[in-house]
Amino acid sequence: MANKKILVLHTGGTIAMHQDGDGDVETSEENPLIQAIIKIPQNVTLQVENIFNLPSEHIGPKHMLVLYQRLLKANSEGFAGIVVTHGTDTLEETAFFLDSTLDIELPIVLTGAMRSANELGSDGLYNYESAIRVASDEQSSGRGVLVVLNDEIHAARFVTKTHTTNIATFGSPISGVMGILTKRQIIYLYNLPKRHVLPIHNVNRNIPVLKAYAGMDGQLLELLAATNIDGIIIEALGAGNLSREAATGVSYLLSRHIPVVIVSRSFNGVAEPVYDYLGGGVQLERAGAIFATSINGQKARLKLLIGLDNHLIDERLRKYLQTF
Ligand SMILES: NC(=O)C[C@H](N)C(=O)O
């Protein structure tokens, strides 16, 4: 059996933490995964790098860019797969960023934990082992970035954190789970359509995400237009609708050539123009807002960042954001 080398990049998160005597969870100086005894497939060896040791709330696009650059390099270093350990709070964003920018066939697997190393029922080591299994399995190649926790494999494109504390927190509401791990097998349930990948060089853009609500007025949108924003994501109502006042605010932003991207604040489903009245999706789109069809607000923000860094504007930007 040929030897398979897996690159492991630790970035921090609960998987690298422990609880103190009061039960408060804190960062460990030494990542508990480093000394842990784990069962890895027979022909697999690990090359481990501690790239960061951060809670994932401290991770932003600048850190994602560092990971992106390391993974681009790793692609020509003879690895059979890559595992990234990460805090779960922003794990879906790092996974989506890498999935949208890396044109790499190698399996890239992100994992994390909901319970730290010394908590009862800690899930870190188990998820770490599972991620190594998935990353060293040939079936995992060419599937884009994968997220593995709790015996499930999710596609970065659709996965989201659904629960504050439950270990079964990751779900893919639109597509469903992409694969499962059993004691002896890794079973993929479907293939996704090909991803649209663009490179990234610069992440210094200011793109806030705003959530719509009943009675939203346009004031905040107009105030934002006076700041240095490069675009805005609005988590709109239902299939992508807003109050009349918010719709007027959107027109104001668009008149100042600020891209406005609409997603839904609903947890599941696809945002698309349906209603033709003031604030309805049809009129928002007619005014120039862009519907980012199948992704949530935090992912749309990264996608707009990547699109703008690739100098996409107008129709090309719209097409890119609408690509499934
Ligand atoms: N479960 C976790 O990893 C949550 C933690 N706050 C983090 O994202 O770093």
Ligand as a Chemical Component Dictionary entry (heavy atoms), coordinates in Angstrom:
data_LIG
# 
_chem_comp.id                   LIG 
_chem_comp.type                 NON-POLYMER 
_chem_comp.pdbx_formal_charge   0 
_chem_comp.three_letter_code    LIG 
# 
loop_
_chem_comp_atom.comp_id 
_chem_comp_atom.atom_id 
_chem_comp_atom.alt_atom_id 
_chem_comp_atom.type_symbol 
_chem_comp_atom.charge 
_chem_comp_atom.model_Cartn_x 
_chem_comp_atom.model_Cartn_y 
_chem_comp_atom.model_Cartn_z 
_chem_comp_atom.pdbx_ordinal 
LIG N1 N1 N 0 -17.034 25.009 19.099 1 
LIG C1 C1 C 0 -16.198 26.001 18.829 2 
LIG O1 O1 O 0 -15.153 25.783 18.256 3 
LIG C2 C2 C 0 -16.653 27.386 19.209 4 
LIG C3 C3 C 0 -15.537 28.344 19.516 5 
LIG N2 N2 N 0 -16.091 29.547 20.087 6 
LIG C4 C4 C 0 -14.769 28.714 18.247 7 
LIG O2 O2 O 0 -15.367 28.884 17.217 8 
LIG O3 O3 O 0 -13.583 28.885 18.329 9 
# 
loop_
_chem_comp_bond.comp_id 
_chem_comp_bond.atom_id_1 
_chem_comp_bond.atom_id_2 
_chem_comp_bond.value_order 
_chem_comp_bond.pdbx_ordinal 
LIG N1 C1 SING 1 
LIG C1 O1 DOUB 2 
LIG C1 C2 SING 3 
LIG C2 C3 SING 4 
LIG C3 N2 SING 5 
LIG C3 C4 SING 6 
LIG C4 O2 DOUB 7 
LIG C4 O3 SING 8 
# 
